[in-house]
Amino acid sequence: MKAEIITIGDELLIGQTIDTNSAWMGSELSKLGFDINRKISIHDDRNDILEALKETSGRAGLVLVTGGLGPTSDDITKQTICEFFKSRLIISNEVLSMIEKMMKRRGMPMNENNRRQAEVPDKCRVLFNAAGTAPGMWFEKDNTIFIFMPGIPYEMQYIMTEYVVPELKKRFDSQIIIHKNIMTYGKPEARLAELLNGFEADLPSDIKLAYLPSFGIIKLRFTATGSDQLLLKEKIKEQVNKLYEIIPELIYGEDEKQFEMVIGELLKDRKQTICTVESCTGGKIAQLITSIPGSSVYYKGSIIAYDNQVKRGLLDVPESMLNIYGAVSEQVVKCMAKGGRKILNTDYSVATSGIAGPDGGTESKPVGTVWIAVDSDKEHRPKNIFSETTGI
């Protein structure tokens, strides 16, 4: 069955609030086997809301709508809903009682705005919201189910989990959709697609492959659609195994596994430690590593050597080396990595130095030039990276 998602709020359109609701709802609907056909964000405007509801009515079997259900005068969604469904607002005594109890627990007095949130259209099924004050509303029209929920994420998720998902499971025997992600690094999207051209052509008709690039990482997403869950899982497993045979050196993890998580697991397994020495990245690598719970087992610390005085005075980078080669060079970044590993006494040290811009670039070292070095007992491994989209 096709589903559509509508989010209401000017703050979404002007970038003041990031729309996380659509991503969460889309993920939940996909697990239920719904085909999410469209997601749109619209103004807190009567005409825009009516137009969106008219467009989706009859086109999709399910429409989820969030936002615009607050107690203030700029929240006009309920009035517009009544107009669309030829309904009228009435006070729900049960919702009012829930709001009064919630306000009492919080030690806050009731006011007219709070009472207004107990108003619901008389033709809807009320979805009670124990996580907040705005109830959800369920309508059915022209073979389409419309579900309206608050825009506050945890309130929407409560209503979805408590009411919407269980009801949809009971009412619909939808097709099964299974996703499997393979995380790759080391080839740009166009080159990776070229390598997998034959593999993709041989995929079964019920399995699709999508390329999802972000910051040098290409996520390969398999999507299997059908009615037999076990069979679909076996088919995806078979294709994943083939992929490991074709590009084993490019795959670093599965599902949503992050680089920093994989690195941490390898270091823990080997009982080894790491530190970072950062110039142009300014501590970003350290932040990524320490974002993983338990990273203190293998991560010792970081030295932010942004200024050349730190490179010279703390890391023992020779003045002559900085003068001859410059701070952004193979020679300096190797020396930084070696100095950091000596100070912090680790098995590995990762050092970075680069020209992030917008100023400071030259013809021989343009903006975006980055040197990265890894130091260990075995060897130094410097690498030169240059890209206008390096993100470093």
Salt bridges, closest charged atoms under 4 A:
GLU4 OE2 - ARG59 NE 2.81
ASP10 OD1 - HIS43 ND1 2.89
GLU28 OE2 - LYS31 NZ 3.11
ASP35 OD2 - LYS2 NZ 3.37
GLU83 OE2 - ARG46 NH2 2.50
ASP122 OD2 - ARG88 NE 3.40
GLU140 OE2 - ARG171 NH1 2.74
GLU167 OE1 - ARG125 NH1 3.84
GLU167 OE1 - LYS170 NZ 3.64
GLU194 OE1 - ARG191 NH1 2.88
ASP206 OD2 - LYS235 NZ 2.80
GLU238 OE2 - LYS242 NZ 3.92
GLU254 OE1 - LYS180 NZ 2.76
ASP255 OD1 - LYS180 NZ 3.49
GLU256 OE2 - LYS219 NZ 2.98
GLU265 OE1 - LYS257 NZ 3.03
GLU319 OE1 - ARG312 NE 3.02
ASP375 OD2 - ARG341 NE 2.55
ASP375 OD1 - HIS380 ND1 2.31
ASP377 OD1 - ARG341 NH1 3.16
GLU379 OE2 - ARG381 NH2 2.83
